Protein backbone atom coordinates (compact mmCIF):
# COMPACT_ATOMS: atom_id res chain seq x y z
CA UNK A 1 0.00 0.00 0.00
CA UNK A 2 1.27 3.55 -0.74
CA UNK A 3 2.58 5.37 2.31
CA UNK A 4 1.82 8.99 3.22
CA UNK A 5 4.49 10.69 5.35
CA UNK A 6 3.12 13.60 7.36
CA UNK A 7 6.25 15.80 7.33
CA UNK A 8 7.59 15.78 3.78
CA UNK A 9 10.49 17.28 1.85
CA UNK A 10 10.44 18.12 -1.84
CA UNK A 11 13.98 17.21 -2.87
CA UNK A 12 16.76 19.70 -3.40
CA UNK A 13 18.69 21.48 -0.66
CA UNK A 14 21.13 24.39 -0.78
CA UNK A 15 24.48 23.22 -2.08
CA UNK A 16 27.41 24.17 0.16
CA UNK A 17 30.04 26.53 -1.18
CA UNK A 18 32.76 23.87 -1.02
CA UNK A 19 30.72 21.63 -3.34
CA UNK A 20 30.16 24.41 -5.87
CA UNK A 21 33.88 25.20 -5.88
CA UNK A 22 34.79 21.52 -6.22
CA UNK A 23 32.50 21.06 -9.23
CA UNK A 24 34.11 24.03 -10.94
CA UNK A 25 37.57 22.59 -10.32
CA UNK A 26 36.47 19.15 -11.55
CA UNK A 27 34.91 20.56 -14.72
CA UNK A 28 38.16 22.43 -15.43
CA UNK A 29 40.17 19.23 -15.00
CA UNK A 30 41.89 20.44 -11.85
CA UNK A 31 40.27 17.87 -9.55
CA UNK A 32 40.11 14.12 -10.12
CA UNK A 33 36.77 12.37 -10.36
CA UNK A 34 37.73 10.23 -7.35
CA UNK A 35 38.34 13.28 -5.18
CA UNK A 36 35.24 15.07 -6.49
CA UNK A 37 33.03 12.10 -5.65
CA UNK A 38 34.31 12.12 -2.08
CA UNK A 39 33.33 15.79 -1.82
CA UNK A 40 29.89 14.97 -3.24
CA UNK A 41 29.58 12.20 -0.65
CA UNK A 42 30.32 14.68 2.14
CA UNK A 43 27.61 17.04 0.83
CA UNK A 44 25.08 14.20 0.70
CA UNK A 45 25.98 13.14 4.26
CA UNK A 46 25.37 16.68 5.48
CA UNK A 47 22.10 16.99 3.54
CA UNK A 48 20.73 13.81 5.09
CA UNK A 49 21.88 14.85 8.55
CA UNK A 50 20.19 18.25 8.20
CA UNK A 51 16.84 16.67 7.28
CA UNK A 52 17.08 14.16 10.11
CA UNK A 53 17.91 16.98 12.52
CA UNK A 54 14.85 18.91 11.29
CA UNK A 55 12.65 15.93 12.13
CA UNK A 56 10.94 15.37 8.77
CA UNK A 57 9.62 11.88 8.13
CA UNK A 58 11.28 11.17 4.77
CA UNK A 59 14.59 12.36 3.30
CA UNK A 60 16.39 12.76 -0.02
CA UNK A 61 20.06 13.15 -0.89
CA UNK A 62 19.43 16.85 -1.47
CA UNK A 63 20.14 16.41 -5.21
CA UNK A 64 23.77 17.22 -4.40
CA UNK A 65 25.06 15.26 -7.40
CA UNK A 66 22.96 17.25 -9.90
CA UNK A 67 23.54 20.54 -11.64
CA UNK A 68 19.75 21.05 -11.88
CA UNK A 69 16.70 19.09 -10.82
CA UNK A 70 16.16 17.99 -14.44
CA UNK A 71 19.69 16.53 -14.73
CA UNK A 72 18.50 12.94 -15.42
CA UNK A 73 16.94 14.34 -18.63
CA UNK A 74 19.80 16.62 -19.64
CA UNK A 75 23.17 15.74 -18.13
CA UNK A 76 23.22 11.99 -18.83
CA UNK A 77 21.43 11.65 -22.15
CA UNK A 78 22.39 12.36 -25.75
CA UNK A 79 20.46 14.64 -28.07
CA UNK A 80 20.28 17.62 -25.71
CA UNK A 81 22.66 20.57 -25.96
CA UNK A 82 23.18 23.83 -24.04
CA UNK A 83 21.76 26.10 -26.74
CA UNK A 84 20.25 29.51 -25.85
CA UNK A 85 16.98 28.62 -27.55
CA UNK A 86 14.51 30.24 -25.15
CA UNK A 87 14.21 33.06 -22.67
CA UNK A 88 11.43 33.44 -20.13
CA UNK A 89 10.39 36.23 -17.80
CA UNK A 90 10.54 35.14 -14.15
CA UNK A 91 9.17 37.05 -11.15
CA UNK A 92 10.03 37.45 -7.50
CA UNK A 93 7.26 36.54 -5.03
CA UNK A 94 5.10 39.60 -4.39
CA UNK A 95 1.71 40.62 -3.08
CA UNK A 96 -1.12 40.17 -5.59
CA UNK A 97 -1.78 43.87 -6.12
CA UNK A 98 1.87 44.94 -6.26
CA UNK A 99 4.21 44.97 -9.27
CA UNK A 100 6.67 42.08 -9.39
CA UNK A 101 10.42 42.36 -9.62
CA UNK A 102 11.16 40.59 -12.90
CA UNK A 103 14.16 39.14 -14.69
CA UNK A 104 14.74 37.28 -17.94
CA UNK A 105 16.36 33.87 -17.49
CA UNK A 106 17.92 31.87 -20.29
CA UNK A 107 16.74 28.28 -20.62
CA UNK A 108 19.90 26.16 -20.62
CA UNK A 109 19.09 23.32 -22.99
CA UNK A 110 17.29 22.40 -26.20
CA UNK A 111 16.72 19.05 -27.88
CA UNK A 112 18.65 18.82 -31.15
CA UNK A 113 18.58 15.06 -31.92
CA UNK A 114 16.81 11.87 -30.89
CA UNK A 115 17.44 11.44 -27.19
CA UNK A 116 19.06 8.37 -25.67
CA UNK A 117 20.10 7.58 -22.11
CA UNK A 118 23.88 7.29 -21.73
CA UNK A 119 24.03 6.31 -18.07
CA UNK A 120 21.99 6.42 -14.90
CA UNK A 121 22.33 9.25 -12.40
CA UNK A 122 19.74 8.28 -9.81
CA UNK A 123 21.09 4.78 -9.10
CA UNK A 124 24.26 6.31 -7.66
CA UNK A 125 22.18 8.79 -5.66
CA UNK A 126 19.98 6.08 -4.17
CA UNK A 127 22.57 3.43 -3.39
CA UNK A 128 24.83 5.87 -1.55
CA UNK A 129 22.04 7.63 0.35
CA UNK A 130 20.39 4.30 1.26
CA UNK A 131 23.41 3.32 3.33
CA UNK A 132 23.49 6.63 5.20
CA UNK A 133 19.84 7.55 5.81
CA UNK A 134 18.11 6.43 9.00
CA UNK A 135 14.68 7.46 7.75
CA UNK A 136 12.66 6.48 4.66
CA UNK A 137 14.40 7.66 1.50
CA UNK A 138 12.92 8.93 -1.73
CA UNK A 139 14.44 9.77 -5.10
CA UNK A 140 13.25 12.56 -7.37
CA UNK A 141 12.88 12.22 -11.15
CA UNK A 142 11.93 14.92 -13.65
CA UNK A 143 8.65 14.58 -15.47
CA UNK A 144 9.07 13.47 -19.10
CA UNK A 145 6.71 16.32 -19.95
CA UNK A 146 9.46 18.72 -18.83
CA UNK A 147 10.66 18.24 -22.40
CA UNK A 148 7.84 20.60 -23.41
CA UNK A 149 10.26 23.26 -22.16
CA UNK A 150 13.19 21.81 -24.14
CA UNK A 151 11.45 21.27 -27.50
CA UNK A 152 12.29 24.16 -29.83
CA UNK A 153 10.49 24.72 -33.15
CA UNK A 154 13.83 25.96 -34.49
CA UNK A 155 16.22 23.30 -33.16
CA UNK A 156 14.11 20.24 -32.39
CA UNK A 157 11.69 19.80 -35.28
CA UNK A 158 14.07 17.85 -37.53
CA UNK A 159 14.53 15.20 -34.84
CA UNK A 160 10.96 15.33 -33.53
CA UNK A 161 8.39 16.77 -35.95
CA UNK A 162 5.74 15.89 -33.38
CA UNK A 163 6.87 16.99 -29.89
CA UNK A 164 4.83 14.19 -28.34
CA UNK A 165 7.26 11.71 -29.90
CA UNK A 166 9.94 13.41 -27.80
CA UNK A 167 7.80 13.14 -24.69
CA UNK A 168 7.34 9.41 -25.35
CA UNK A 169 11.10 8.90 -25.64
CA UNK A 170 11.62 10.89 -22.43
CA UNK A 171 8.97 8.78 -20.69
CA UNK A 172 10.87 5.63 -21.63
CA UNK A 173 14.08 7.05 -20.13
CA UNK A 174 12.34 8.04 -16.90
CA UNK A 175 10.58 4.66 -16.78
CA UNK A 176 13.93 2.86 -17.07
CA UNK A 177 15.31 4.94 -14.20
CA UNK A 178 12.29 4.09 -12.07
CA UNK A 179 12.53 0.37 -12.85
CA UNK A 180 16.23 0.29 -11.99
CA UNK A 181 15.61 2.17 -8.74
CA UNK A 182 12.91 -0.35 -7.82
CA UNK A 183 15.35 -3.20 -8.50
CA UNK A 184 17.76 -1.57 -6.02
CA UNK A 185 15.08 -1.43 -3.34
CA UNK A 186 13.72 2.09 -3.78
CA UNK A 187 10.11 2.27 -2.59
CA UNK A 188 9.32 5.97 -3.07
CA UNK A 189 9.84 8.08 -6.20
CA UNK A 190 8.75 11.68 -6.67
CA UNK A 191 8.20 13.06 -10.17
CA UNK A 192 8.75 16.82 -10.52
CA UNK A 193 6.40 18.48 -13.01
CA UNK A 194 6.60 22.30 -13.05
CA UNK A 195 5.33 22.27 -16.64
CA UNK A 196 1.91 21.18 -15.32
CA UNK A 197 1.90 24.01 -12.80
CA UNK A 198 2.67 26.41 -15.65
CA UNK A 199 -0.46 25.19 -17.47
CA UNK A 200 -2.47 26.81 -14.69
CA UNK A 201 -1.32 30.22 -15.95
CA UNK A 202 -3.22 31.43 -19.08
CA UNK A 203 -0.26 33.53 -20.25
CA UNK A 204 2.23 30.68 -19.84
CA UNK A 205 -0.23 28.24 -21.43
CA UNK A 206 -0.25 30.41 -24.54
CA UNK A 207 3.31 31.70 -24.69
CA UNK A 208 5.25 28.59 -23.63
CA UNK A 209 3.05 25.91 -25.15
CA UNK A 210 0.48 26.94 -27.77
CA UNK A 211 2.67 29.59 -29.44
CA UNK A 212 5.56 27.12 -29.51
CA UNK A 213 3.50 24.53 -31.38
CA UNK A 214 2.61 22.31 -28.39
CA UNK A 215 -1.10 21.75 -27.78
CA UNK A 216 -1.72 22.37 -24.06
CA UNK A 217 -4.96 20.36 -24.10
CA UNK A 218 -3.10 17.38 -25.53
CA UNK A 219 -0.60 17.62 -22.67
CA UNK A 220 -3.50 17.08 -20.29
CA UNK A 221 -4.67 14.00 -22.20
CA UNK A 222 -1.92 12.17 -24.11
CA UNK A 223 0.76 13.76 -21.93
CA UNK A 224 -0.81 12.75 -18.62
CA UNK A 225 -1.28 9.22 -19.95
CA UNK A 226 2.46 9.07 -20.69
CA UNK A 227 3.23 10.36 -17.21
CA UNK A 228 0.90 7.78 -15.71
CA UNK A 229 2.67 5.00 -17.63
CA UNK A 230 6.00 5.97 -16.03
CA UNK A 231 4.52 5.34 -12.59
CA UNK A 232 3.43 1.76 -13.37
CA UNK A 233 6.30 0.16 -11.43
CA UNK A 234 5.24 -2.47 -8.88
CA UNK A 235 6.30 -1.94 -5.28
CA UNK A 236 6.98 1.80 -5.63
CA UNK A 237 4.88 4.67 -4.28
CA UNK A 238 4.86 7.53 -6.78
CA UNK A 239 4.17 11.15 -5.97
CA UNK A 240 3.84 14.11 -8.31
CA UNK A 241 5.12 17.56 -7.39
CA UNK A 242 3.51 20.54 -9.09
CA UNK A 243 5.13 23.96 -8.71
CA UNK A 244 5.18 27.33 -10.46
CA UNK A 245 8.89 27.40 -11.20
CA UNK A 246 11.77 27.82 -8.77
CA UNK A 247 14.95 29.53 -9.96
CA UNK A 248 17.08 31.53 -7.51
CA UNK A 249 13.92 32.67 -5.72
CA UNK A 250 11.98 33.56 -8.88
CA UNK A 251 8.81 31.90 -10.15
CA UNK A 252 7.34 31.60 -13.65
CA UNK A 253 3.64 30.75 -13.30
CA UNK A 254 0.46 31.85 -11.54
CA UNK A 255 -3.07 30.50 -11.34
CA UNK A 256 -5.20 27.99 -9.48
CA UNK A 257 -5.30 24.25 -10.11
CA UNK A 258 -8.77 24.42 -11.66
CA UNK A 259 -7.18 24.44 -15.13
CA UNK A 260 -5.60 21.01 -14.65
CA UNK A 261 -7.30 19.34 -11.70
CA UNK A 262 -9.97 17.21 -13.35
CA UNK A 263 -7.71 15.84 -16.10
CA UNK A 264 -4.61 15.42 -13.97
CA UNK A 265 -6.17 13.98 -10.84
CA UNK A 266 -8.45 11.71 -12.84
CA UNK A 267 -6.02 10.37 -15.44
CA UNK A 268 -2.86 9.96 -13.32
CA UNK A 269 -4.21 6.87 -11.57
CA UNK A 270 -0.76 5.43 -10.77
CA UNK A 271 0.24 8.56 -8.83
CA UNK A 272 -0.66 7.94 -5.19
CA UNK A 273 0.41 11.30 -3.74
CA UNK A 274 0.03 14.85 -5.06
CA UNK A 275 2.51 17.42 -3.73
CA UNK A 276 0.90 20.78 -4.44
CA UNK A 277 2.44 24.24 -4.13
CA UNK A 278 0.24 26.42 -1.93
CA UNK A 279 2.58 28.91 -0.29
CA UNK A 280 0.74 32.08 -1.39
CA UNK A 281 -1.94 33.58 -3.64
CA UNK A 282 -0.26 32.35 -6.83
CA UNK A 283 -1.72 28.86 -6.39
CA UNK A 284 -5.34 29.89 -5.88
CA UNK A 285 -7.78 28.23 -3.51
CA UNK A 286 -8.07 24.71 -2.13
CA UNK A 287 -11.38 24.12 -3.95
CA UNK A 288 -9.79 22.03 -6.75
CA UNK A 289 -9.01 19.39 -4.10
CA UNK A 290 -12.65 18.38 -4.52
CA UNK A 291 -11.58 16.84 -7.84
CA UNK A 292 -9.07 14.57 -6.09
CA UNK A 293 -10.08 10.90 -5.92
CA UNK A 294 -10.60 9.71 -2.36
CA UNK A 295 -7.83 7.10 -2.53
CA UNK A 296 -4.94 9.61 -2.77
CA UNK A 297 -2.75 11.56 -0.40
CA UNK A 298 -2.25 15.32 -0.69
CA UNK A 299 0.91 17.04 0.53
CA UNK A 300 0.31 20.75 1.08
CA UNK A 301 3.29 22.93 0.16
CA UNK A 302 2.47 25.76 2.54
CA UNK A 303 5.96 26.93 3.58
CA UNK A 304 7.96 28.98 1.10
CA UNK A 305 11.52 28.20 0.05
CA UNK A 306 11.66 31.51 -1.84
CA UNK A 307 11.00 33.89 1.06
CA UNK A 308 13.50 34.14 3.92
CA UNK A 309 10.82 35.12 6.45
CA UNK A 310 9.71 32.20 8.62
CA UNK A 311 5.98 31.58 8.48
CA UNK A 312 4.02 31.64 11.71
CA UNK A 313 2.78 28.28 12.90
CA UNK A 314 -0.69 29.77 13.41
CA UNK A 315 -1.01 30.84 9.78
CA UNK A 316 0.11 27.43 8.50
CA UNK A 317 -2.29 25.59 10.80
CA UNK A 318 -5.13 27.82 9.60
CA UNK A 319 -4.32 26.90 6.00
CA UNK A 320 -4.35 23.20 6.85
CA UNK A 321 -7.77 23.65 8.46
CA UNK A 322 -8.99 25.39 5.33
CA UNK A 323 -7.69 22.60 3.07
CA UNK A 324 -9.37 20.00 5.28
CA UNK A 325 -12.73 21.48 4.27
CA UNK A 326 -12.12 20.09 0.79
CA UNK A 327 -10.13 16.89 1.39
CA UNK A 328 -9.97 14.51 4.38
CA UNK A 329 -7.52 15.58 7.06
CA UNK A 330 -6.31 11.99 7.55
CA UNK A 331 -5.05 12.06 3.95
CA UNK A 332 -3.15 15.36 4.24
CA UNK A 333 0.55 15.99 4.85
CA UNK A 334 2.78 19.08 4.93
CA UNK A 335 5.90 20.25 3.09
CA UNK A 336 7.67 23.29 1.77
CA UNK A 337 6.28 24.49 -1.56
CA UNK A 338 9.42 23.46 -3.48
CA UNK A 339 13.03 22.53 -2.98
CA UNK A 340 15.70 24.95 -1.84
CA UNK A 341 18.18 24.32 -4.66
CA UNK A 342 16.25 23.47 -7.83
CA UNK A 343 19.11 25.08 -9.76
CA UNK A 344 22.78 24.98 -8.82
CA UNK A 345 22.83 28.51 -7.39
CA UNK A 346 19.98 27.81 -4.98
CA UNK A 347 17.38 30.15 -3.53
CA UNK A 348 18.45 33.39 -1.76
CA UNK A 349 18.11 32.14 1.80
CA UNK A 350 20.62 30.90 4.35
CA UNK A 351 21.24 27.34 5.47
CA UNK A 352 20.00 28.35 8.92
CA UNK A 353 16.66 29.43 7.43
CA UNK A 354 16.55 26.22 5.40
CA UNK A 355 16.83 24.19 8.60
CA UNK A 356 14.26 26.38 10.35
CA UNK A 357 11.76 25.93 7.51
CA UNK A 358 12.13 22.14 7.50
CA UNK A 359 11.87 22.06 11.28
CA UNK A 360 8.67 24.09 11.04
CA UNK A 361 7.25 21.53 8.60
CA UNK A 362 8.02 18.73 11.05
CA UNK A 363 6.77 20.54 14.15
CA UNK A 364 3.43 21.54 12.65
CA UNK A 365 2.79 18.24 10.87
CA UNK A 366 3.43 16.26 14.04
CA UNK A 367 1.22 18.53 16.12
CA UNK A 368 -1.90 18.96 14.00
CA UNK A 369 -2.03 16.03 11.56
CA UNK A 370 -2.72 12.37 12.42
CA UNK A 371 0.40 10.87 13.93
CA UNK A 372 2.81 8.74 11.95
CA UNK A 373 3.05 7.61 8.37
CA UNK A 374 -0.07 5.90 7.09
CA UNK A 375 -1.09 3.64 4.25
CA UNK A 376 -3.64 5.01 1.81
Buried (B, 14 or more C-beta within 10 A) or exposed (E): EBBBBBBBBBBBBBBBEEBBEBBEBBEEEEBEEEEBBEBBBBBBBBBBBBBBEBBBBBBBBBBBBBBBBBBBBBBBBEBBBEBEBBEBBBBBBBEEEEEBEEEEBEBBBBBBBEBEBEEBBBBBBBEBBBEBBEEBBBBBBBBBBBBBBBBBEEBBBEBBEEBBEBBBBBBBBBBEBBBBBBEBEBBBBBBBBBBBBBBBBEEBBEBBBEEBEBBBEBBBEBBBEBBBBBBEBEEBBBBBBBBBBBBBBBBBBBBBBEBBBBBBBEBBBBBBBBBBBBBBBBBBBBEBBEBBEEEBBBBBBBBBBBBBEEBEEEEBBEBBEEBBEBBBEEBBBBBBBBBBBBBBEBBEBEBEBBBBBBBBBBBBBBEBBBEEBBEB
